[in-house]
Amino acid sequence: MAERFEAYISSFLSGDSAIADPELALIDRESEGLSDLEPSIGPAAGGLLALLVRLMNAKRVLEFGTALGYSTIWLASALKETGGTLVSVELRKDRCEATLRHVNNAGLGNRVQVICGDAEEVAQQLSGPFDLILQDSAKALYPKMLERCIQLARTGGLIVADDVLFKPMGMPEKYSTPIHEYNEAVFKDRRLRSVILPVGDGVLLSYKRSE
Ligand SMILES: C[S@@+](CC[C@H](N)C(=O)[O-])C[C@H]1O[C@@H](n2cnc3c(N)ncnc32)[C@H](O)[C@@H]1O
């Protein structure tokens, strides 16, 4: 059912309207070799992220978990309109290189800095504040990195996590348990106001209301 929804949503994004970059279709094809446990955010969540960047007039965006650059292209396309930039962190060198190729092909090379390294370590070296932070790296890192993400986000900014419905989707516990812990932690945190949207594999938006 979910795949049918995504295909239907995608049908509005290409062709004459050209809302989505044609490079996304190439990434989709390359992504066929990736595990089901490393899904790209998909067209609905991608469109949502791009909308949020525009609504917030975001200038500084950070993402953890680049893979081949699908979410990167959605974010950077919107940042091209706001005049902002994206820092994207990915562990695997081959994926960093693939993303740079896709980003350059899409004419977004001047908007994106890809940092090849471990998200948890890189996060300690980055300086905030960021308007929007996307967490889509290793699922075990979601709860471990929450505090650092809150520090790096500006007050009034957003922390977005993908795949937050892994538990009710019946995904393996190794992945769904840390995500469930993350979900519990953000909803308990008084600095945040959070909502889960059943978009793609589940998108959790956390608004940072105070330090
Ligand atoms: C779900 S995929 C990201 C999908 C991407 N956001 C998209 O929409 O196309 C997760 C990515 O996180 C990367 N990753 C895993 N552990 C990581 C770590 N410790 N630091 C940074 N990236 C990591 C994986 O190599 C993988 O490419």
The ligand as a Gaussian input file, in Angstrom:
#p B3LYP/6-31G(d) Opt

LIG

0 1
 C       18.620000       5.642000       5.728000
 S       20.142000       5.947000       4.909000
 C       20.023000       7.676000       4.550000
 C       19.074000       7.985000       3.433000
 C       19.164000       9.410000       2.927000
 N       18.875000      10.373000       3.950000
 C       18.208000       9.581000       1.768000
 O       17.085000      10.072000       1.939000
 O       18.572000       9.166000       0.672000
 C       21.268000       5.945000       6.258000
 C       22.699000       6.332000       5.900000
 O       23.399000       6.589000       7.117000
 C       24.734000       6.160000       6.938000
 N       25.340000       5.931000       8.248000
 C       25.291000       4.798000       8.998000
 N       25.982000       4.966000      10.123000
 C       26.470000       6.232000      10.095000
 C       27.275000       6.998000      10.971000
 N       27.713000       6.482000      12.109000
 N       27.586000       8.258000      10.611000
 C       27.152000       8.787000       9.440000
 N       26.386000       8.099000       8.569000
 C       26.053000       6.849000       8.887000
 C       24.608000       4.888000       6.101000
 O       25.836000       4.599000       5.451000
 C       23.469000       5.241000       5.161000
 O       23.977000       5.724000       3.941000

